[in-house]
Amino acid sequence: MTRISELATNFEQQSKRLASDTEQAIQSALQEHEQRLRKVLESSAKKTTDAIQQTEQSMLQHQRRLRRLMFAAWLLPIATMLVVQCGLLVGLWWTGSQVVSNAQELRQARALGIEYIQVGDQDALLLPSGATATLRETRDGRTGVIIRR
């Protein structure tokens, strides 16, 4: 029975040692697996973060290009409208100055007693009574009328 008892004790010690060795091996393998898993997860997280940042930068660049295109698309019509408006203002100013100049000439002619009339399909100037007119050529080649009272 001592032999059986020794065998049982030996078996028990070997089982405990084997269980301890197995536990340590499993623990070591588990820690190694855990470290590898952490590295893989960290690598995956870094790749995901980099991909998100790259996508955000790409979207920002795309937005900038779209803004530039929109600005360019609106620039030509707005510039055209401004040029047309400036042209219209210049035209109105010139027309107004011509009206003012013609009105001054008419006032001067009326002050001299000259009237404008139409005889049939012809235009004529009516001089005040007692005045005579003489035609002369001016320096710039136009015909002038000299009125004498």
MDAnalysis code that builds the backbone (N, CA, C; Angstrom):
import MDAnalysis as mda
import numpy as np

u = mda.Universe.empty(447, n_residues=149, atom_resindex=np.repeat(np.arange(149), 3), trajectory=True)
u.add_TopologyAttr("name", ["N", "CA", "C"] * 149)
u.add_TopologyAttr("resid", np.arange(1, 150))
u.add_TopologyAttr("resname", ["MET", "THR", "ARG", "ILE", "SER", "GLU", "LEU", "ALA", "THR", "ASN", "PHE", "GLU", "GLN", "GLN", "SER", "LYS", "ARG", "LEU", "ALA", "SER", "ASP", "THR", "GLU", "GLN", "ALA", "ILE", "GLN", "SER", "ALA", "LEU", "GLN", "GLU", "HIS", "GLU", "GLN", "ARG", "LEU", "ARG", "LYS", "VAL", "LEU", "GLU", "SER", "SER", "ALA", "LYS", "LYS", "THR", "THR", "ASP", "ALA", "ILE", "GLN", "GLN", "THR", "GLU", "GLN", "SER", "MET", "LEU", "GLN", "HIS", "GLN", "ARG", "ARG", "LEU", "ARG", "ARG", "LEU", "MET", "PHE", "ALA", "ALA", "TRP", "LEU", "LEU", "PRO", "ILE", "ALA", "THR", "MET", "LEU", "VAL", "VAL", "GLN", "CYS", "GLY", "LEU", "LEU", "VAL", "GLY", "LEU", "TRP", "TRP", "THR", "GLY", "SER", "GLN", "VAL", "VAL", "SER", "ASN", "ALA", "GLN", "GLU", "LEU", "ARG", "GLN", "ALA", "ARG", "ALA", "LEU", "GLY", "ILE", "GLU", "TYR", "ILE", "GLN", "VAL", "GLY", "ASP", "GLN", "ASP", "ALA", "LEU", "LEU", "LEU", "PRO", "SER", "GLY", "ALA", "THR", "ALA", "THR", "LEU", "ARG", "GLU", "THR", "ARG", "ASP", "GLY", "ARG", "THR", "GLY", "VAL", "ILE", "ILE", "ARG", "ARG"])
u.atoms.positions = np.array([
    [0.812, -1.161, 0.000],
    [0.000, 0.000, 0.000],
    [0.872, 1.246, 0.000],
    [2.004, 1.140, 0.551],
    [2.912, 2.253, 0.512],
    [3.318, 2.555, -0.925],
    [3.393, 1.542, -1.651],
    [3.767, 1.728, -3.049],
    [2.639, 2.483, -3.762],
    [1.446, 2.121, -3.521],
    [0.289, 2.765, -4.130],
    [0.211, 4.190, -3.606],
    [0.482, 4.345, -2.377],
    [0.449, 5.668, -1.778],
    [1.535, 6.542, -2.392],
    [2.706, 5.960, -2.592],
    [3.798, 6.721, -3.225],
    [3.434, 7.073, -4.653],
    [2.888, 6.072, -5.331],
    [2.487, 6.313, -6.730],
    [1.418, 7.421, -6.785],
    [0.491, 7.379, -5.871],
    [-0.571, 8.384, -5.823],
    [0.014, 9.748, -5.505],
    [0.957, 9.782, -4.580],
    [1.584, 11.036, -4.228],
    [2.384, 11.577, -5.409],
    [3.151, 10.693, -6.048],
    [3.933, 11.078, -7.235],
    [3.011, 11.581, -8.349],
    [1.941, 10.797, -8.532],
    [0.985, 11.182, -9.574],
    [0.366, 12.543, -9.268],
    [0.059, 12.725, -8.003],
    [-0.534, 14.000, -7.579],
    [0.458, 15.145, -7.789],
    [1.717, 14.930, -7.410],
    [2.745, 15.969, -7.590],
    [2.976, 16.255, -9.078],
    [3.041, 15.197, -9.866],
    [3.248, 15.378, -11.307],
    [2.041, 16.091, -11.927],
    [0.883, 15.744, -11.464],
    [-0.334, 16.385, -11.974],
    [-0.348, 17.864, -11.608],
    [0.049, 18.151, -10.360],
    [0.095, 19.551, -9.934],
    [1.133, 20.312, -10.736],
    [2.330, 19.687, -10.908],
    [3.381, 20.328, -11.682],
    [2.927, 20.519, -13.129],
    [2.342, 19.493, -13.684],
    [1.851, 19.565, -15.059],
    [0.756, 20.618, -15.184],
    [-0.137, 20.655, -14.214],
    [-1.208, 21.657, -14.218],
    [-0.610, 23.051, -14.097],
    [0.410, 23.200, -13.231],
    [1.071, 24.497, -13.062],
    [1.789, 24.907, -14.343],
    [2.514, 23.947, -14.942],
    [3.211, 24.230, -16.210],
    [2.216, 24.587, -17.314],
    [1.129, 23.846, -17.372],
    [0.095, 24.096, -18.386],
    [-0.536, 25.471, -18.170],
    [-0.794, 25.773, -16.895],
    [-1.385, 27.073, -16.568],
    [-0.451, 28.204, -16.962],
    [0.858, 28.030, -16.660],
    [1.842, 29.060, -17.026],
    [1.954, 29.181, -18.547],
    [1.967, 28.054, -19.253],
    [2.057, 28.080, -20.720],
    [0.833, 28.766, -21.327],
    [-0.332, 28.405, -20.765],
    [-1.575, 29.018, -21.267],
    [-1.574, 30.518, -20.967],
    [-1.148, 30.892, -19.761],
    [-1.101, 32.297, -19.372],
    [-0.137, 33.063, -20.286],
    [1.025, 32.448, -20.539],
    [2.023, 33.079, -21.396],
    [1.470, 33.238, -22.825],
    [0.845, 32.180, -23.327],
    [0.263, 32.228, -24.666],
    [-0.863, 33.254, -24.730],
    [-1.646, 33.320, -23.662],
    [-2.754, 34.275, -23.602],
    [-2.232, 35.713, -23.588],
    [-1.179, 35.975, -22.822],
    [-0.587, 37.315, -22.789],
    [-0.001, 37.689, -24.154],
    [0.675, 36.726, -24.766],
    [1.253, 36.962, -26.103],
    [0.140, 37.270, -27.108],
    [-0.932, 36.465, -27.035],
    [-2.075, 36.681, -27.927],
    [-2.711, 38.048, -27.674],
    [-2.805, 38.413, -26.409],
    [-3.379, 39.702, -26.028],
    [-2.539, 40.855, -26.592],
    [-1.208, 40.738, -26.487],
    [-0.315, 41.775, -27.015],
    [-0.446, 41.891, -28.530],
    [-0.485, 40.725, -29.211],
    [-0.644, 40.749, -30.675],
    [-1.986, 41.379, -31.053],
    [-3.013, 41.013, -30.313],
    [-4.342, 41.562, -30.576],
    [-4.356, 43.082, -30.367],
    [-3.693, 43.566, -29.306],
    [-3.597, 45.009, -29.066],
    [-2.890, 45.710, -30.221],
    [-1.764, 45.095, -30.672],
    [-1.020, 45.695, -31.789],
    [-1.879, 45.767, -33.039],
    [-2.604, 44.690, -33.315],
    [-3.481, 44.672, -34.498],
    [-4.575, 45.726, -34.356],
    [-5.171, 45.826, -33.180],
    [-6.232, 46.816, -32.962],
    [-5.696, 48.240, -33.064],
    [-4.499, 48.475, -32.483],
    [-3.892, 49.808, -32.583],
    [-3.580, 50.152, -34.032],
    [-3.050, 49.182, -34.774],
    [-2.749, 49.399, -36.184],
    [-4.025, 49.692, -36.970],
    [-5.060, 48.942, -36.690],
    [-6.338, 49.150, -37.364],
    [-6.919, 50.521, -37.014],
    [-6.818, 50.906, -35.745],
    [-7.327, 52.217, -35.328],
    [-6.547, 53.336, -36.019],
    [-5.223, 53.166, -36.127],
    [-4.398, 54.186, -36.794],
    [-4.756, 54.283, -38.274],
    [-4.927, 53.117, -38.928],
    [-5.313, 53.122, -40.345],
    [-6.672, 53.799, -40.536],
    [-7.609, 53.494, -39.651],
    [-8.946, 54.089, -39.737],
    [-8.877, 55.605, -39.532],
    [-8.109, 56.034, -38.532],
    [-7.955, 57.471, -38.260],
    [-7.301, 58.171, -39.450],
    [-6.250, 57.551, -40.002],
    [-5.583, 58.139, -41.169],
    [-6.533, 58.231, -42.357],
    [-7.335, 57.182, -42.572],
    [-8.292, 57.195, -43.687],
    [-9.339, 58.290, -43.495],
    [-9.805, 58.464, -42.259],
    [-10.795, 59.518, -41.974],
    [-10.185, 60.890, -42.219],
    [-8.947, 61.108, -41.754],
    [-8.289, 62.405, -41.956],
    [-8.059, 62.668, -43.442],
    [-7.657, 61.645, -44.176],
    [-7.431, 61.808, -45.615],
    [-8.745, 62.147, -46.325],
    [-9.822, 61.482, -45.921],
    [-11.127, 61.769, -46.519],
    [-11.566, 63.192, -46.205],
    [-11.350, 63.627, -44.961],
    [-11.716, 65.001, -44.586],
    [-10.922, 66.009, -45.397],
    [-9.615, 65.773, -45.571],
    [-8.798, 66.697, -46.370],
    [-9.263, 66.710, -47.817],
    [-9.575, 65.548, -48.340],
    [-10.068, 65.467, -49.716],
    [-11.379, 66.235, -49.866],
    [-12.268, 66.107, -48.884],
    [-13.543, 66.830, -48.935],
    [-13.327, 68.340, -48.843],
    [-12.381, 68.780, -47.993],
    [-12.079, 70.210, -47.885],
    [-11.537, 70.758, -49.195],
    [-10.634, 70.005, -49.828],
    [-10.093, 70.442, -51.116],
    [-11.209, 70.506, -52.157],
    [-12.095, 69.540, -52.143],
    [-13.216, 69.530, -53.078],
    [-14.127, 70.735, -52.845],
    [-14.382, 71.055, -51.575],
    [-15.201, 72.227, -51.250],
    [-14.537, 73.505, -51.752],
    [-13.212, 73.601, -51.558],
    [-12.500, 74.796, -52.038],
    [-12.625, 74.928, -53.550],
    [-12.453, 73.798, -54.274],
    [-12.583, 73.838, -55.733],
    [-13.995, 74.248, -56.139],
    [-14.990, 73.717, -55.435],
    [-16.373, 74.078, -55.753],
    [-16.629, 75.562, -55.503],
    [-16.087, 76.092, -54.408],
    [-16.250, 77.526, -54.131],
    [-15.614, 78.361, -55.228],
    [-14.400, 77.965, -55.651],
    [-13.741, 78.707, -56.730],
    [-14.554, 78.646, -58.015],
    [-15.088, 77.468, -58.339],
    [-15.899, 77.332, -59.546],
    [-17.166, 78.167, -59.456],
    [-17.805, 78.158, -58.279],
    [-19.013, 78.966, -58.116],
    [-18.683, 80.453, -58.249],
    [-17.571, 80.869, -57.662],
    [-17.157, 82.270, -57.758],
    [-16.901, 82.635, -59.215],
    [-16.184, 81.754, -59.924],
    [-15.883, 82.020, -61.337],
    [-17.167, 82.045, -62.164],
    [-18.120, 81.174, -61.833],
    [-19.375, 81.123, -62.587],
    [-20.195, 82.398, -62.394],
    [-20.138, 82.992, -61.218],
    [-20.897, 84.212, -60.946],
    [-20.131, 85.466, -61.307],
    [-18.828, 85.352, -61.434],
    [-18.005, 86.536, -61.689],
    [-18.312, 87.159, -63.045],
    [-18.407, 86.353, -64.096],
    [-18.649, 86.883, -65.435],
    [-19.999, 87.594, -65.536],
    [-21.111, 86.991, -65.098],
    [-22.388, 87.723, -65.184],
    [-22.393, 89.007, -64.355],
    [-21.818, 88.970, -63.180],
    [-21.799, 90.166, -62.333],
    [-20.941, 91.248, -62.974],
    [-19.768, 90.863, -63.486],
    [-18.897, 91.836, -64.146],
    [-19.594, 92.411, -65.380],
    [-20.294, 91.563, -66.132],
    [-21.020, 92.031, -67.318],
    [-22.108, 93.021, -66.921],
    [-22.848, 92.702, -65.854],
    [-23.891, 93.626, -65.401],
    [-23.295, 94.964, -64.972],
    [-22.168, 94.929, -64.278],
    [-21.530, 96.175, -63.845],
    [-21.077, 97.000, -65.045],
    [-20.485, 96.346, -66.046],
    [-20.033, 97.062, -67.240],
    [-21.230, 97.666, -67.970],
    [-22.309, 96.893, -68.100],
    [-23.515, 97.411, -68.776],
    [-24.086, 98.594, -67.998],
    [-24.155, 98.476, -66.681],
    [-24.675, 99.578, -65.871],
    [-23.802, 100.817, -66.006],
    [-22.486, 100.635, -66.000],
    [-21.591, 101.784, -66.178],
    [-21.809, 102.419, -67.548],
    [-21.955, 101.568, -68.578],
    [-22.221, 102.086, -69.923],
    [-23.522, 102.870, -69.979],
    [-24.553, 102.341, -69.318],
    [-25.837, 103.051, -69.290],
    [-25.717, 104.386, -68.554],
    [-24.989, 104.388, -67.442],
    [-24.805, 105.641, -66.710],
    [-24.045, 106.669, -67.544],
    [-23.003, 106.235, -68.245],
    [-22.256, 107.150, -69.109],
    [-23.155, 107.675, -70.218],
    [-23.968, 106.765, -70.805],
    [-24.902, 107.185, -71.858],
    [-25.915, 108.196, -71.343],
    [-26.451, 107.951, -70.153],
    [-27.402, 108.901, -69.564],
    [-26.736, 110.246, -69.268],
    [-25.524, 110.208, -68.749],
    [-24.806, 111.446, -68.450],
    [-24.565, 112.229, -69.741],
    [-24.110, 111.541, -70.805],
    [-23.821, 112.227, -72.074],
    [-25.108, 112.809, -72.651],
    [-26.199, 112.032, -72.625],
    [-27.480, 112.516, -73.147],
    [-27.945, 113.732, -72.352],
    [-27.813, 113.675, -71.047],
    [-28.204, 114.808, -70.209],
    [-27.381, 116.039, -70.513],
    [-26.080, 115.863, -70.714],
    [-25.239, 117.030, -71.021],
    [-25.601, 117.608, -72.388],
    [-25.967, 116.761, -73.343],
    [-26.389, 117.259, -74.660],
    [-27.698, 118.034, -74.548],
    [-28.622, 117.527, -73.735],
    [-29.896, 118.220, -73.534],
    [-29.657, 119.582, -72.905],
    [-28.790, 119.627, -71.887],
    [-28.485, 120.899, -71.219],
    [-27.840, 121.862, -72.209],
    [-26.905, 121.385, -73.016],
    [-26.217, 122.239, -73.990],
    [-27.207, 122.781, -75.028],
    [-28.076, 121.897, -75.543],
    [-29.061, 122.341, -76.530],
    [-30.052, 123.331, -75.919],
    [-30.434, 123.095, -74.663],
    [-31.363, 124.012, -73.998],
    [-30.719, 125.382, -73.827],
    [-29.416, 125.426, -73.499],
    [-28.720, 126.710, -73.369],
    [-28.667, 127.436, -74.713],
    [-28.405, 126.685, -75.780],
    [-28.365, 127.313, -77.112],
    [-29.732, 127.863, -77.486],
    [-30.786, 127.121, -77.175],
    [-32.136, 127.605, -77.468],
    [-32.461, 128.859, -76.662],
    [-32.039, 128.875, -75.377],
    [-32.261, 130.072, -74.561],
    [-31.540, 131.276, -75.155],
    [-30.300, 131.042, -75.597],
    [-29.536, 132.149, -76.205],
    [-30.206, 132.633, -77.481],
    [-30.695, 131.685, -78.313],
    [-31.358, 132.075, -79.561],
    [-32.646, 132.834, -79.261],
    [-33.398, 132.397, -78.279],
    [-34.627, 133.094, -77.921],
    [-34.325, 134.482, -77.357],
    [-33.214, 134.584, -76.626],
    [-32.823, 135.885, -76.082],
    [-32.511, 136.857, -77.222],
    [-32.003, 136.324, -78.314],
    [-31.728, 137.180, -79.476],
    [-32.974, 137.421, -80.318],
    [-34.056, 136.738, -80.004],
    [-35.303, 136.919, -80.744],
    [-35.418, 135.955, -81.905],
    [-34.583, 134.947, -81.991],
    [-34.619, 133.985, -83.094],
    [-35.584, 132.860, -82.716],
    [-36.410, 132.477, -83.696],
    [-37.354, 131.382, -83.479],
    [-37.127, 130.313, -84.537],
    [-37.425, 129.088, -84.175],
    [-37.289, 127.955, -85.082],
    [-38.677, 127.622, -85.596],
    [-38.815, 127.508, -86.927],
    [-40.108, 127.138, -87.500],
    [-39.883, 126.088, -88.578],
    [-40.987, 125.414, -88.935],
    [-40.940, 124.464, -90.038],
    [-41.882, 124.970, -91.123],
    [-41.342, 125.029, -92.295],
    [-42.123, 125.451, -93.442],
    [-42.199, 124.239, -94.360],
    [-43.350, 123.575, -94.339],
    [-43.499, 122.335, -95.117],
    [-42.591, 121.265, -94.515],
    [-41.683, 120.766, -95.348],
    [-40.754, 119.753, -94.845],
    [-39.367, 120.336, -94.614],
    [-39.262, 121.660, -94.569],
    [-37.961, 122.296, -94.347],
    [-37.944, 123.024, -93.003],
    [-36.747, 123.120, -92.432],
    [-36.560, 123.843, -91.183],
    [-36.078, 125.251, -91.498],
    [-36.517, 126.216, -90.668],
    [-36.104, 127.592, -90.898],
    [-35.970, 128.319, -89.576],
    [-35.139, 129.385, -89.581],
    [-34.994, 130.253, -88.420],
    [-35.674, 131.573, -88.764],
    [-36.475, 132.041, -87.866],
    [-37.188, 133.298, -88.059],
    [-36.469, 134.358, -87.243],
    [-35.948, 135.374, -87.915],
    [-35.189, 136.434, -87.253],
    [-36.148, 137.503, -86.741],
    [-35.727, 138.254, -85.739],
    [-36.591, 139.331, -85.258],
    [-36.764, 140.409, -86.342],
    [-37.828, 141.146, -86.275],
    [-38.086, 142.140, -87.316],
    [-37.003, 143.218, -87.286],
    [-36.574, 143.600, -88.489],
    [-35.538, 144.610, -88.631],
    [-34.145, 144.038, -88.642],
    [-33.976, 142.716, -88.458],
    [-32.641, 142.109, -88.443],
    [-32.336, 141.520, -89.809],
    [-31.050, 141.555, -90.165],
    [-30.611, 140.966, -91.437],
    [-29.589, 139.878, -91.130],
    [-29.477, 138.927, -92.051],
    [-28.554, 137.807, -91.840],
    [-27.567, 137.736, -92.985],
    [-26.323, 137.439, -92.649],
    [-25.268, 137.254, -93.632],
    [-24.631, 135.888, -93.358],
    [-24.405, 135.122, -94.420],
    [-23.796, 133.795, -94.250],
    [-22.288, 133.928, -94.355],
    [-21.572, 133.252, -93.457],
    [-20.094, 133.238, -93.489],
    [-19.635, 131.826, -93.156],
    [-18.498, 131.483, -93.689],
    [-17.924, 130.174, -93.374],
    [-17.048, 130.312, -92.129],
    [-17.172, 129.377, -91.209],
    [-16.384, 129.434, -89.979],
    [-15.034, 128.756, -90.203],
    [-14.173, 128.847, -89.200],
    [-12.831, 128.240, -89.303],
    [-12.871, 126.729, -89.514],
    [-13.867, 126.094, -88.936],
    [-13.924, 124.630, -89.066],
    [-14.739, 124.187, -90.277],
    [-15.087, 125.095, -91.185],
    [-15.721, 124.759, -92.446],
    [-17.232, 124.728, -92.416],
    [-17.842, 125.095, -91.298],
    [-19.291, 125.117, -91.234],
    [-19.789, 126.503, -91.664],
    [-21.089, 126.567, -91.993],
    [-21.679, 127.838, -92.400],
    [-22.273, 128.508, -91.167],
    [-21.920, 129.765, -90.939],
    [-22.444, 130.518, -89.821],
    [-23.349, 131.638, -90.311],
    [-24.258, 132.075, -89.455],
    [-25.168, 133.161, -89.780],
    [-24.836, 134.334, -88.879],
    [-24.570, 135.481, -89.482],
    [-24.302, 136.675, -88.696],
    [-25.589, 137.513, -88.755],
    [-26.076, 137.858, -87.563],
    [-27.327, 138.605, -87.455],
    [-26.984, 140.048, -87.124],
    [-27.556, 140.976, -87.923],
    [-27.343, 142.396, -87.671],
    [-28.701, 143.034, -87.425],
    [-28.710, 143.888, -86.452],
    [-29.973, 144.557, -86.126],
    [-29.974, 145.953, -86.626],
])
